[in-house]
Amino acid sequence: MDELEALMAKDDREVRAALDNLAAQPALRADPDLATARASYARFSEFRTQILTLSRENTNVRSLAMSLDQKRKAMLMCQDALYALQQEIAGEPAPSPHTIRES
């Protein structure tokens, strides 16, 4: 995401520089098409900013983080229960060979 945003920022600087260069041309300063292009790019920039903001608030990323955290907690609880069970089994005396019944 950061790489894409860096690339978009670079492209944005290039577009703005190109529009500024066009506006610096005396013959184009009052050109309505240039004014339209600048206004359209300004609207595009606003939309891009909104999209990036929403993208950073991406619920999928939040869901993944929450589920990974819950998975980790559940795994730790299971490991604790397994360890406790192993301790209980290790603490029980081994059955006497005489008490084992054959079927």
NUFI-677659 format. One record per atom (N, C-alpha, C, O): y, z, x negated. Coordinates in steps of 0.2 Angstrom, whole numbers, plus 5000, padded with zeros to 4 digits. Layout:
YZX/...
//
This chain:
499450004996/500050005000/500650004996/501149964997/500650044991/501250054986/501349984983/501949964982/500849954981/500949884977/501249834982/501649794980/500949834988/501249784993/502049804994/502449754995/502149864995/502849884996/503349864990/503849844991/503049874984/503449854978/503549774978/504049754976/503049734980/503049664980/503549644986/503949594984/503549674991/504049664997/504749674994/505249644996/504849734991/505549754988/505749704983/506349684983/505349674979/505549624974/505749564978/506249534977/505349544983/505549484987/506149494991/506549444991/506249554993/506849564997/507449554992/507949524994/507449584986/507949574981/508149504980/508749484980/507649464979/507649394978/508049354984/508449314983/507849374990/508149344996/508849364997/509249314998/508949424996/509649444996/510149414991/510649394992/509849404985/510249374979/510349304981/510949274980/509849264984/509949194986/510449194991/510949144991/510449234996/510949235002/511649254999/512149215001/511749294994/512349314991/512649254987/513249234987/512149214984/512349164980/512649104984/513149074983/512249094990/512549044995/513249064997/513649024998/513249124999/513949155002/514449144997/515049144998/514349144990/514849144985/515049074984/515649054981/514749024987/514948954987/515548944992/515448954998/516148924989/516748914994/516548875000/516848885005/516148824999/516048775005/515548805010/515548785016/515248855008/514748885013/514948955016/514648985020/515548985013/515749045015/515849055023/515649105026/516049005026/516149005033/515648965037/515648955043/515148945034/514548905037/514248955042/513949005041/514148935049/513848975054/513048975052/512749025054/512748925049/512048935048/511948985043/511449025043/512348995038/512249045033/512349115036/511949165035/512849125041/512949185045/512349195049/512149255049/512049145052/511449155056/510849175052/510449225053/510749145046/510249165041/510349235039/509849275038/510949255037/511049325035/510849375041/510549425040/511049365047/510949405052/510149405054/509949455055/509849345054/509149345055/508749385050/508249425051/508949385043/508649415038/508749495039/508349535037/509349515041/509449585042/509049605048/508749665047/508949575053/508449595058/507749595056/507349645057/507549545052/506849545049/506749615045/506249645045/507349625041/507249685036/507149745040/506849795038/507549755046/507449815050/506749815053/506449875053/506449765055/505749765058/505249785052/504849825053/505449755046/504949775041/504949845039/504449875038/505549875039/505649945038/505249985043/504950035042/505349965050/504950005055/504249995054/503850045055/504049935052/503249925052/503049965046/502449995046/503349975040/503150015035/503150085036/502750125034/503650105040/503650175042/503050195047/502750245046/502950145052/502350155056/501650155052/501150195053/501650115047/501050105043/500950165039/500350185038/501450195036/501350255033/501150315037/500850365035/501250315043/501050365048/500350345051/500150375056/500050295048/499450265051/498950325053/498750365049/498750315059/498250365062/497550365059/497250415059/497350305057/496750295054/496650335047/496150365046/497250335044/497250375037/497150445039/496850485036/497550465044/497450535046/496750555048/496550615047/496550515052/495850525055/495350535049/494950575049/495350485044/494950485039/495050555035/494550585033/495650575034/495750635030/495450695034/495150745031/495550695041/495350755045/494550755045/494250805044/494250695046/493550695046/493250715039/492650745039/493550685034/493250705027/493350785026/492850815023/493850815028/493950885028/493450925032/493150975029/493350895038/492850935042/492150925039/491750965040/492050865037/491350855034/491250895028/490650925027/491750905024/491650955018/491551025020/491151055017/491951045025/491851115028/491151125031/490751175030/490851075035/490151075037/489651075032/489151115032/489751035027/489351035021/489251095018/488751125016/489851135017/489851195013/489451245018/489151295015/489551245024/489251295029/488451285028/488051335028/488251215028/487551205028/487251225021/486751255021/487651215016/487451235009/487351315009/486851345006/487851355012/487751425012/487151445016/486851495014/487051415022/486451435026/485851415022/485351455022/485751365019/485251345015/485051395009/484551415008/485651415006/485551455000/485351525003/484851555000/485551545009/485351615012/484651605014/484251655013/484451555016/483651545018/483251545012/482751575012/483451515007/483151515000/483051584998/482551604995/483551624998/483551684996/483051735000/482751774997/483051725006/482551755011/481851735009/481451785008/481751675008/481051655006/480851675000/480251704999/481351674995/481151704988/481051774988/480651804984/481351814993/481251884993/480651904997/480451964996/480251865001/479651875004/479051874999/479051834995/478651925000/478051924996/477551864998/477551845003/477251844992/476851784994/476251814997/475951864996/475951775002/475351795006/474751805001/474651764997/474351855003/473751864999/473251805001/473251785007/472951784996/472451734997/471951755002/471551715005/471851825003/471351845008/471551835015/471151845020/472251835016/472451835023/472551765025/472751755031/472451715021/472551645023/471851625027/471351635024/471951605033/471451585037/471251505037/471751465037/470651495036/470551425036/470351405044/470051435047/470551345045/470451315052/469751285053/469551265058/
//
